[in-house]
């Protein structure tokens, strides 16, 4: 019996190759998309969830507000971790990290103290304390210590632990332990441990871990460890709570510990909260060291998109199967006449569906494997395991195949098994008299609804990303190179002046400015201080603001306009401050000029005189609001040089740029022979803010294209079937004088009407969904009517092009042949 079912199913599928191919291709595309999406979602949800006590690990985050807007920051002041270690009785462990990111690393000869090799590391350098590997054990990812004692490796100052990749890179002979590294030519650290690389699905991009105790030494951050006011957004704290302790209990104790060490105002306006480790990767309010978060909304959106894609492919199957049911009516009639019952027929037709779905599933698994390997940068999924050997993927694939086979096949199977055998044998079952035609119209409309929601959404996402790329930030970012100054704190001003003069002698250099950071980008300093007016009444709230140290060239180089007052002068001291308009208004000055000559207090009781107010500009991404900002002139904080290039008069811009960079490097090498000239273009750094949105946009466009393509496949199969069924009708119409255009209208008018109905349903759905998405951004585009005009036009065009081929082919057929064949 089963053999007969299989033989019959294969015979039918091979006979109807076009329909079978359309179904297999559509389902294969749909299933592969779902497998890829499930792989992405599982990977994004796995970040840092492999620690033994992951459910009891929390990051200490900072929530500041006072009487102003609430700020969400991941950074905490330097004394907080030590205070928690001393007094937090309900925590099993407390650890702190300070992520530097990029540094120059020099390998020092142990006998001659000479530099053997130099490397510029763009990321991965952090300070971590001895408790780090007690709180985070990376248990389920094969992490292990290759060399060194985990209990003592990060205990003493000026010690460091390397990951295996850097250990092999720096010491290819294989004996990293005990060797000395010089970081930025500032501090020497001894390698006391080597560990396997931390997994890619961790928000700790650590490659070199320097002992946290090193920070609390002279010449580095020793003074900061007694400063409860200033904070750095790169300084994190984590706690591992004892079993049975609630977040509310822990936060209450942290509040008491903090309040006991600071004044009442700071305790009231700066609250430390606990963020679950599982949310570090999904909560964009606080961010993380990778500067990459994937929100839960995006994860759910991907899952819903996957359902839409597989749903569209299943709709194709139902449409084509029900459309072909008329051709199989005699087969059903004969089987029933010969004694076949409805259950047997249902099993037969479901078996055919299962064969198609199984074939599609096998192809989908191969396609998904190919995509995950070749497009790993786009998918951001790093794994060495093949999908074929992943039990989660295989179980998901089996579930999808069974689910799709049942959902897509049950209705056609039940409908065809219900045919009256007498009517079927007399060929009395006509496609237009069956309720199935209404179902097909409804399903085609649903396909177009899904496709048009995708089209509208994709257009809006693309427009928003274009807005991010082209929006005015409030400063000039074009042709600006930024580089990290090697001397860190307390740079030699005479050296900087010499470097500036030599670069300015180059006609391709328009201006040079030294500062603590550039106006925006990932090299920007994110330390925050408290600020208030000295003349404010007692009890008034201070405001956390971002502080930047700049020189007198900075505002002119970046074309940041002054609204009132003056720029810095070389003769100014570190006791003057320039506010941005937002901070000026926050402090109660209705007009910028009112702030001039006022005294403000920062970081406690440090007094500064306001000498100017500048227009607001974006120091971060357009996803968030403009920050409160204050400029000071503190040369000891200069660690960034900004170079404005002048390449407008060059005949060959690319050659001129290359030559200019070489000249800049030569001047740098003469001034700082021990340092690599590690530079970036400012506009590229700013573009990095939107890497995740750009990646998701690209992914969204591909998924939208696949959904539209699957819909077109179904439409093509349906119109092909209609053309065959109406061959005689077309022949008669042509004999009676019908034109090719009228035949084309005959086939396409129904689908154009369905496109219109689908648009009326899709437009409000897409509008609502995209309005919700745009609410995630402080600065956003307006959804105009043009978006919907383009969407309906594109949908109609796609439908017409899909229908046109078979329609024109049917219209051009010789009517004599059509009538004779009939």
C-alpha positions in Angstrom: 0.0 0.0 0.0 2.7 2.5 1.1 4.8 1.6 -2.0 1.8 2.3 -4.2 1.2 5.6 -2.5 4.8 6.6 -3.0 4.9 5.5 -6.7 1.7 7.5 -7.4 3.0 10.6 -5.6 6.3 10.6 -7.4 4.5 10.0 -10.8 2.2 13.0 -10.1 5.0 15.3 -9.0 7.3 14.4 -12.0 4.4 14.9 -14.4 3.7 18.4 -13.1 7.3 19.6 -13.0 6.6 23.3 -13.1 4.2 23.2 -10.2 6.5 20.9 -8.3 9.6 23.1 -9.0 7.7 26.2 -7.9 6.6 24.6 -4.7 10.0 23.1 -3.9 11.9 26.3 -4.6 9.5 28.5 -2.6 9.4 26.2 0.4 13.2 25.7 0.3 13.7 29.5 0.3 11.2 29.9 3.1 12.6 27.1 5.3 16.2 28.2 4.8 15.3 31.7 5.9 13.6 30.4 9.0 16.7 28.2 9.8 19.0 31.2 9.4 16.8 33.4 11.5 16.5 30.8 14.2 20.3 30.5 14.2 20.7 34.3 14.5 18.2 34.5 17.3 19.7 31.7 19.3 23.2 33.1 18.9 22.1 36.6 20.0 20.3 35.2 23.0 23.3 33.2 24.0 25.6 36.1 24.8 27.3 35.5 28.2 24.7 32.9 29.2 27.3 30.2 29.5 28.6 31.1 33.0 27.7 28.8 35.9 25.9 31.5 37.8 24.8 33.6 34.9 21.3 34.1 36.4 22.8 35.6 39.5 25.3 38.0 37.8 24.3 41.6 37.5 26.0 44.7 36.1 26.0 47.8 38.3 24.6 50.6 36.2 24.0 54.3 36.9 20.7 56.1 36.6 20.9 59.8 37.0 18.2 62.4 36.7 17.5 64.9 39.5 14.9 67.3 38.3 16.0 66.8 34.7 15.7 63.9 32.2 16.7 60.5 33.4 20.1 59.3 32.1 21.0 55.7 31.7 24.7 54.9 31.9 26.8 51.8 32.3 29.8 53.5 33.8 30.3 53.9 37.6 32.7 56.0 39.7 36.0 54.3 40.5 35.5 53.9 44.3 32.2 52.0 43.9 33.6 48.5 43.3 35.9 48.6 46.3 33.1 49.9 48.5 30.8 47.1 47.4 33.6 44.5 48.1 33.9 45.9 51.6 30.3 46.3 52.7 28.0 44.3 50.3 27.3 41.3 52.5 24.8 39.7 50.2 27.1 39.4 47.2 29.2 36.3 46.6 31.6 38.3 44.4 32.2 41.7 43.1 34.5 42.5 40.1 35.4 45.6 38.1 36.6 46.2 34.6 37.9 49.3 32.8 38.0 48.9 29.0 40.7 50.9 27.2 40.1 49.2 23.8 43.0 50.3 21.6 46.7 50.5 22.6 50.1 50.1 21.1 51.8 47.0 22.5 55.6 46.6 22.4 57.4 43.4 23.1 60.4 44.1 25.4 63.6 42.0 25.4 64.1 40.7 29.0 67.8 41.1 29.0 68.4 44.4 27.1 65.1 46.1 27.8 64.9 47.0 24.1 61.7 47.0 22.0 61.7 43.9 19.8 58.4 44.3 18.0 55.5 46.6 18.1 51.8 46.0 17.4 48.8 48.3 17.2 45.8 46.7 18.8 42.5 48.3 17.8 40.4 46.7 20.5 40.6 44.2 23.3 42.7 45.8 26.0 41.1 46.1 29.4 41.9 46.3 33.1 40.3 43.5 35.2 40.6 42.6 38.8 41.5 39.2 40.3 37.8 38.4 40.9 36.9 38.6 37.2 37.4 34.9 36.5 35.7 33.9 39.8 32.5 35.7 38.7 32.7 34.9 35.0 33.9 31.3 34.6 32.9 30.7 30.9 32.2 27.2 32.0 30.2 25.9 29.0 32.4 27.1 26.2 35.6 25.2 26.8 37.4 28.0 28.5 40.6 27.1 30.3 43.9 28.5 31.6 46.8 27.5 29.4 49.4 28.9 31.7 49.5 30.8 35.0 47.6 30.7 38.3 44.0 32.0 38.0 44.1 32.9 41.7 47.1 35.2 41.5 47.5 36.2 37.8 45.7 39.5 38.1 46.3 40.2 41.8 49.4 42.4 41.7 49.8 45.7 39.8 51.6 45.6 36.4 50.6 42.1 35.6 48.6 40.9 32.6 46.8 37.9 31.1 46.8 37.3 27.3 44.4 35.3 25.3 45.9 32.4 23.2 45.7 34.3 19.9 47.8 37.3 21.1 50.2 35.0 23.1 51.0 33.1 19.8 51.2 36.4 17.9 53.6 38.1 20.3 55.6 35.1 21.3 55.5 32.6 18.4 58.2 30.5 20.2 55.5 29.6 22.7 56.8 31.0 26.1 54.7 34.1 26.8 54.7 33.6 30.6 57.1 35.9 32.3 57.7 38.2 29.4 57.2 41.9 29.5 54.8 44.1 27.4 55.0 47.9 27.2 51.6 49.5 26.7 51.5 52.8 24.8 55.2 53.2 26.0 53.7 54.2 29.4 53.6 51.1 31.6 55.4 47.8 31.6 53.3 44.7 32.5 54.5 41.2 33.1 52.6 38.3 31.5 51.4 36.1 34.3 48.8 34.1 32.5 47.5 32.8 29.1 43.9 31.7 28.6 41.9 30.4 25.6 40.2 33.1 23.6 37.0 34.3 25.1 34.0 33.3 23.0 32.7 35.6 20.2 29.2 35.6 21.8 30.4 37.5 24.8 30.2 41.2 25.4 33.7 41.1 26.8 36.0 41.7 23.8 39.0 41.1 26.0 42.4 40.0 24.6 44.8 41.6 27.1 43.6 41.8 30.7 45.9 44.0 32.8 45.5 43.8 36.6 42.9 46.3 37.8 45.3 47.2 40.7 47.5 48.8 38.1 45.0 51.7 37.8 45.4 52.6 41.4 49.1 53.6 41.0 50.9 56.9 40.6 50.7 58.3 37.1 47.5 56.5 36.2 44.1 56.8 37.9 45.2 56.8 41.6 43.4 60.1 42.3 40.2 58.8 40.7 39.8 56.1 43.3 38.8 58.7 45.9 36.6 60.7 43.5 32.9 59.8 43.8 31.7 62.5 41.4 33.5 61.8 38.1 32.7 58.7 36.2 33.8 57.0 33.1 31.4 55.1 30.8 34.1 52.5 30.2 34.4 51.6 34.0 32.0 48.7 34.8 31.2 46.9 38.0 29.5 43.5 38.4 28.1 41.6 41.4 27.4 37.9 41.9 24.5 37.7 44.4 24.2 35.0 46.9 21.4 32.4 46.2 18.0 33.6 47.3 18.8 37.3 47.2 16.4 39.5 45.3 17.4 42.4 43.1 15.4 44.8 45.3 17.4 43.7 48.4 20.7 44.1 46.6 19.8 47.5 45.2 18.8 48.7 48.7 22.1 47.7 50.2 24.0 49.4 47.3 22.0 52.5 48.0 23.0 52.5 51.6 26.7 51.9 50.8 26.7 54.8 48.3 24.8 57.2 50.5 27.2 56.6 53.4 30.1 57.8 51.3 28.7 60.8 49.4 26.8 63.9 50.2 23.0 64.0 50.2 22.6 65.6 46.8 24.8 63.1 45.0 23.1 60.2 46.7 19.7 61.5 45.7 20.5 62.3 42.0 22.7 59.3 41.2 21.2 55.9 41.8 23.0 52.6 41.2 20.8 49.8 39.9 21.4 46.2 38.9 21.0 45.1 35.3 20.7 41.3 34.7 23.6 39.9 32.7 21.2 38.5 30.1 20.1 42.1 29.3 23.6 43.6 28.7 23.4 42.5 25.1 19.8 43.6 24.5 19.4 46.9 26.4 20.6 49.8 24.2 20.1 52.4 27.0 23.3 51.3 28.7 25.3 49.7 25.9 28.3 47.5 26.4 32.0 47.2 25.5 31.3 46.0 22.0 29.1 49.0 21.3 26.6 46.6 19.9 23.2 45.7 21.3 20.3 43.7 19.7 17.0 44.5 21.3 14.4 42.0 22.2 12.1 43.8 19.8 14.5 43.1 16.9 14.7 39.5 17.9 10.9 39.2 18.0 10.7 41.0 14.7 13.1 38.5 13.1 11.0 35.6 14.3 7.8 37.2 13.0 9.5 37.9 9.6 10.5 34.2 9.5 6.9 33.2 10.1 5.8 35.5 7.3 8.4 34.1 4.9 7.5 30.4 5.5 3.8 31.4 5.5 4.2 33.0 2.1 5.8 29.8 0.8 3.0 27.7 2.3 0.4 29.9 0.7 2.0 29.1 -2.7 1.6 25.4 -2.0 -2.1 25.7 -1.0 -2.9 27.9 -4.0 -1.3 25.7 -6.6 -2.6 22.5 -5.0 -6.2 23.7 -4.9 -5.9 25.1 -8.5 -4.7 21.7 -9.7 -7.5 19.9 -7.9 -9.7 20.0 -10.9 -7.1 18.1 -13.0 -7.1 15.3 -10.4 -10.8 14.9 -10.0 -11.0 11.9 -12.3 -8.2 10.3 -10.4 -10.1 10.8 -7.2 -13.3 9.4 -8.8 -11.6 6.3 -10.0 -10.0 5.6 -6.7 -13.3 6.0 -4.8 -15.1 3.8 -7.3 -12.4 1.1 -6.8 -13.0 1.2 -3.0 -10.7 3.9 -1.8 -11.9 5.8 1.2 -11.4 9.4 2.2 -8.8 8.6 4.8 -6.6 6.8 2.2 -6.9 9.7 -0.2 -6.1 12.2 2.4 -3.0 10.2 3.4 -2.0 10.0 -0.3 -2.2 13.7 -0.8 -0.5 14.5 2.5 2.3 12.1 1.5 2.8 14.1 -1.7 3.1 17.3 0.4 5.5 15.6 2.7 7.8 14.6 -0.2 7.8 18.1 -1.5 8.5 19.6 1.9 11.2 17.0 2.7 12.9 17.8 -0.6 12.7 21.5 0.1 14.0 21.0 3.7 17.1 19.1 2.5 17.8 21.9 -0.1 17.1 24.5 2.6 19.6 23.0 5.0 22.3 23.1 2.4 21.4 26.7 1.4 21.4 27.8 5.1 24.8 26.1 5.7 26.2 28.0 2.6 24.8 31.3 3.7 26.0 31.1 7.3 29.5 30.4 6.2 29.7 32.9 3.3 27.8 35.7 5.0 29.0 35.5 8.6 29.9 39.2 8.6 26.3 40.1 7.7 24.7 37.6 10.1 27.2 38.3 12.9 27.1 34.6 13.8 30.5 33.0 14.6 30.5 29.3 15.0 32.7 26.4 14.0 29.9 23.9 14.2 28.1 22.8 11.0 24.4 23.2 10.9 24.1 19.6 9.9 25.7 18.5 13.2 23.7 21.0 15.3 20.9 19.1 17.1 19.0 22.3 17.6 19.0 23.0 13.9 18.1 19.5 13.0 15.2 19.3 15.5 14.0 22.7 14.2 14.2 21.5 10.6 12.2 18.3 11.4 9.6 20.4 13.2 9.3 22.9 10.3 9.0 20.1 7.7 6.3 18.3 9.6 4.5 21.6 10.5 4.6 23.0 6.9 3.6 19.6 5.5 0.5 19.5 7.7 -0.5 23.2 7.5 0.1 23.5 3.7 -1.2 20.1 2.8 -4.2 19.4 5.0 -6.7 21.7 3.2 -5.9 20.5 -0.3 -5.9 16.9 0.9 -9.2 17.2 2.6 -10.8 19.1 -0.3 -9.7 16.7 -3.0 -10.6 13.6 -0.9 -14.1 15.1 -0.6 -14.9 15.0 -4.3 -18.1 13.2 -5.4 -16.9 10.2 -7.5 -19.8 10.5 -9.9 -19.4 14.2 -10.5 -15.6 13.7 -10.8 -15.9 10.9 -13.5 -18.4 13.0 -15.4 -15.9 16.0 -15.3 -18.6 18.0 -13.5 -16.2 19.5 -11.0 -15.2 23.0 -12.3 -12.7 25.3 -10.8 -14.9 28.3 -10.9 -17.8 26.6 -9.1 -15.8 25.6 -6.1 -15.3 27.6 -3.0 -11.6 27.0 -3.5 -11.5 30.0 -5.9 -12.4 32.3 -3.1 -9.8 30.8 -0.9 -7.1 31.2 -3.6 -8.1 34.9 -4.0 -7.9 35.4 -0.2 -4.5 33.7 0.0 -3.1 35.7 -2.9 -4.3 38.8 -1.2 -2.6 37.7 2.0 0.6 37.2 0.1 0.5 40.7 -1.3 -0.3 42.1 2.1 2.8 40.5 3.5 4.9 41.6 0.5 3.7 45.2 0.7 4.2 45.4 4.4 7.8 44.3 3.7 8.1 46.8 0.8 6.8 49.8 2.8 8.9 48.9 5.8 12.0 48.4 3.8 11.6 51.8 2.1 11.2 53.5 5.5 14.2 51.7 7.0 16.3 52.8 4.0 15.2 56.4 4.4 16.0 56.4 8.1 19.5 55.0 7.5 20.0 57.7 4.7 18.9 60.3 7.3 21.5 59.0 9.7 24.2 59.2 7.1 23.4 62.6 5.7 21.9 64.5 8.7 23.7 67.7 9.9 25.4 66.9 13.2 26.2 70.5 14.1 29.9 70.3 13.2 32.0 69.7 10.1 33.1 66.1 10.0 34.4 66.0 6.4 38.1 65.4 5.7 39.1 65.2 9.4 41.6 62.7 10.6 41.8 61.8 14.3 44.7 60.1 16.0 45.5 59.1 19.6 48.3 61.0 21.2 50.9 58.7 22.6 51.7 60.6 25.8 48.3 60.2 27.4 48.0 62.5 30.4 50.4 65.4 30.8 51.6 65.7 27.2 54.6 67.9 26.5 53.1 71.1 25.2 56.3 72.1 23.4 56.2 68.7 21.6 52.6 69.2 20.5 53.4 72.8 19.3 56.3 71.5 17.2 54.1 68.8 15.7 51.3 71.2 15.0 53.7 73.7 13.2 55.3 71.0 11.1 51.9 69.7 10.0 50.6 73.1 9.3 53.5 73.7 6.9 51.9 71.0 4.7 49.6 72.8 2.2 47.2 69.8 2.4 46.6 70.5 6.1 44.1 73.2 6.8 44.1 73.1 10.6 45.3 71.1 13.6 43.6 70.9 17.1 44.5 69.0 20.3 41.7 67.8 22.6 40.6 65.1 24.9 38.5 63.7 22.0 36.9 64.4 18.7 33.3 65.8 18.8 31.8 62.4 18.0 32.8 58.8 17.2 34.1 56.0 19.4 37.3 57.7 20.5 35.3 60.3 22.3 35.8 60.7 26.0 32.7 59.8 28.0 33.6 60.9 31.5 30.8 62.7 33.2 30.9 65.3 36.0 28.3 67.0 38.1 27.8 70.7 37.4 25.6 73.4 39.1 25.5 77.2 39.3 27.3 78.7 42.3 24.5 81.2 42.7 21.8 78.5 42.8 19.7 78.2 45.9 20.5 75.6 48.4 19.1 72.2 47.6 18.9 72.7 43.9 19.9 69.7 41.8 23.1 69.5 39.8 23.4 68.2 36.3 25.6 65.4 34.9 27.4 66.7 31.8 30.0 65.5 29.4 33.3 67.3 29.7 35.7 67.8 26.9 39.1 69.4 27.0 39.9 71.4 23.9 42.4 74.0 22.6 41.7 77.3 20.9 41.7 75.8 17.4 39.0 73.2 18.1 35.8 75.3 17.5 37.1 76.7 14.3 38.3 73.4 12.9 35.0 71.8 13.4 33.0 74.9 12.5 31.1 74.9 15.8 29.3 78.3 16.1 29.6 80.5 19.2 26.2 81.9 20.2 27.6 84.2 22.9 31.0 85.1 24.5 34.4 84.1 23.1 36.6 81.2 22.2 39.5 80.0 24.4 42.7 82.0 24.2 46.2 80.6 24.6 46.6 82.7 27.7 43.5 81.1 29.4 43.8 78.9 32.4 41.9 75.7 33.2 39.3 77.7 35.1 37.2 78.8 32.2 34.4 76.8 30.6 32.3 77.0 27.4 28.8 75.5 27.6 26.6 74.2 24.8 23.2 75.7 24.5 21.4 72.7 26.1 23.5 72.8 29.2 23.1 76.6 29.4 19.4 76.3 29.3 19.4 73.4 31.8 21.2 75.7 34.2 18.4 78.3 34.0 19.8 80.7 31.4 17.0 81.6 28.9 19.5 83.3 26.6 23.1 82.3 25.9 24.4 85.7 26.8 23.0 85.4 30.3 25.4 82.6 31.1 28.5 84.7 30.4 30.8 85.4 33.5 28.6 83.2 35.7 30.5 80.8 38.0 29.6 77.1 37.9 30.8 74.3 40.2 31.8 70.9 38.8 32.9 67.7 40.4 32.2 69.0 43.9 33.4 72.5 44.5 35.7 73.2 41.6 34.8 76.7 40.3 34.8 77.7 36.6 33.8 80.9 34.8 31.6 80.7 31.8 33.2 82.5 28.9 31.1 81.3 26.0 28.1 79.3 24.8 28.2 77.2 21.6 25.3 75.8 19.5 24.2 72.3 20.2 25.8 69.5 18.2 25.6 65.7 18.4 28.4 64.0 20.4 26.7 60.6 20.0 24.5 58.9 17.5 21.2 60.3 16.3 19.5 57.4 18.1 19.8 59.5 21.3 19.4 63.1 22.3 22.0 65.8 22.4 24.1 65.6 25.5 24.8 68.3 28.1 28.3 69.4 27.2 31.0 71.7 28.7 34.4 72.6 27.1 37.4 73.3 29.3 41.0 74.0 28.4 43.0 71.4 30.3 46.2 70.5 28.2 47.0 67.6 30.6 43.9 65.9 29.3 44.8 66.2 25.6 45.0 62.7 24.1 43.6 63.2 20.6 44.8 65.2 17.7 42.3 66.3 15.0 43.7 67.2 11.6 41.5 69.0 9.0 42.7 68.2 5.5 42.6 70.5 2.5 42.5 68.4 -0.7 40.1 70.6 -2.8 42.8 71.8 -5.2 44.3 68.5 -5.8 44.1 67.1 -9.3 43.9 63.5 -8.1 42.2 63.4 -4.7 43.1 59.7 -4.0 46.8 60.2 -4.8 46.9 63.4 -2.9 45.3 61.8 0.1 47.7 58.9 0.0 50.7 61.3 -0.2 49.4 63.5 2.5 48.9 60.5 4.9 52.5 59.5 4.2 53.7 63.0 5.0 51.7 63.1 8.2 53.2 59.7 9.2 56.7 60.9 8.4 56.3 63.9 10.7 54.8 61.8 13.4 57.6 59.2 13.2 60.2 62.0 13.6 58.3 63.4 16.6 57.3 60.1 18.2 59.6 57.4 16.8 58.4 54.9 19.4 54.8 55.1 18.4 52.7 54.0 15.4 50.6 56.6 13.7 47.2 55.0 14.2 44.6 57.3 12.6 41.0 57.2 11.6 38.7 59.4 9.5 36.1 61.0 11.7 33.2 60.4 9.3 34.0 56.6 9.4 34.0 56.6 13.2 30.6 58.3 13.2 29.3 55.8 10.6 30.3 53.0 13.0 27.5 54.2 15.4 25.0 52.7 12.9 26.8 49.5 12.0 24.1 47.4 13.7 21.3 49.3 12.0 23.0 49.1 8.6 23.5 45.3 9.1 19.9 44.8 10.0 18.8 47.0 7.1 20.7 44.8 4.7 19.3 41.7 6.3 15.8 43.1 6.2 16.2 44.0 2.5 17.3 40.5 1.6 14.4 38.9 3.6 11.9 41.3 1.9 13.3 40.4 -1.5 13.0 36.7 -0.8 9.4 37.2 0.4 8.5 39.1 -2.7 10.3 36.5 -4.9 8.4 33.6 -3.2 5.2 35.5 -3.8 6.1 35.9 -7.5 6.9 32.2 -7.8 3.4 31.4 -6.6 1.8 34.0 -8.8 3.8 32.6 -11.8 2.7 29.1 -11.1 -0.9 30.1 -10.7 -1.0 32.1 -13.9 0.7 29.2 -15.7 -2.1 26.9 -14.5 -4.7 29.4 -15.5 -3.2 29.8 -19.0 -3.4 26.0 -19.5 -7.0 25.8 -18.2 -8.2 28.7 -20.4 -6.4 27.7 -23.6 -9.6 27.0 -25.5 -11.2 30.3 -24.1 -8.3 32.3 -25.4 -8.4 30.6 -28.8 -12.1 31.4 -29.2 -11.6 35.0 -28.1 -8.8 35.4 -30.7 -11.0 33.9 -33.4 -13.7 36.4 -32.5 -11.2 39.3 -32.9 -9.7 39.8 -29.4 -6.4 41.7 -29.4 -3.2 40.7 -27.5 -3.7 43.6 -25.1 -7.3 42.4 -24.2 -6.0 38.9 -23.5 -3.3 40.4 -21.3 -6.0 42.4 -19.4 -8.1 39.2 -19.1 -5.3 37.5 -17.1 -4.0 40.5 -15.1 -7.0 42.5 -14.1 -8.0 40.1 -11.2 -4.5 40.2 -9.7 -4.3 44.0 -10.0 -7.5 44.3 -8.1 -6.1 41.9 -5.4 -3.0 44.1 -5.2 -5.1 47.1 -4.6 -7.1 45.3 -1.8 -3.9 44.1 -0.3 -2.5 47.6 -0.3 -5.5 48.9 1.6 -4.8 46.3 4.3 -1.0 46.5 4.3 -0.6 50.3 4.4 -2.1 50.9 8.0 -0.3 47.8 9.3 3.1 48.9 7.9 2.5 52.5 9.1 1.8 51.4 12.7 4.7 49.0 12.8 7.2 51.5 11.5 6.0 54.2 13.7 6.7 52.0 16.6 10.2 51.3 15.2 11.0 54.9 14.6 10.1 55.7 18.2 13.4 54.1 19.2 15.2 57.0 17.7 15.2 60.6 19.0 15.8 61.9 15.5 13.6 60.3 12.8 12.1 60.8 9.4 8.5 61.6 8.7 6.6 58.8 6.9 5.3 60.6 3.9 2.7 59.6 1.2 5.5 59.1 -1.3 6.5 55.9 0.5 3.1 54.4 0.0 2.9 55.5 -3.6 6.2 53.8 -4.4 5.1 50.7 -2.6 1.8 50.3 -4.5 3.5 51.1 -7.7 6.2 48.6 -7.2 3.8 45.9 -6.1 1.6 46.4 -9.2 4.7 46.4 -11.4 5.9 43.2 -9.9 2.5 41.5 -10.3 2.2 42.7 -13.9 5.7 41.5 -14.9 5.0 38.1 -13.2 1.7 37.7 -15.0 2.8 39.2 -18.3 5.1 36.4 -19.6 2.5 33.6 -19.4 -0.3 36.0 -20.5 1.6 37.2 -23.6 2.6 33.6 -24.4 -1.0 32.5 -24.2 -2.1 35.5 -26.3 0.4 34.8 -29.0 -0.5 31.1 -29.4 -2.1 30.1 -32.7 -5.9 29.9 -32.0 -6.2 27.0 -34.5 -3.7 24.9 -32.6 -5.4 25.8 -29.3 -8.9 24.8 -30.5 -7.6 21.6 -32.3 -5.7 20.5 -29.2 -8.8 21.0 -27.1 
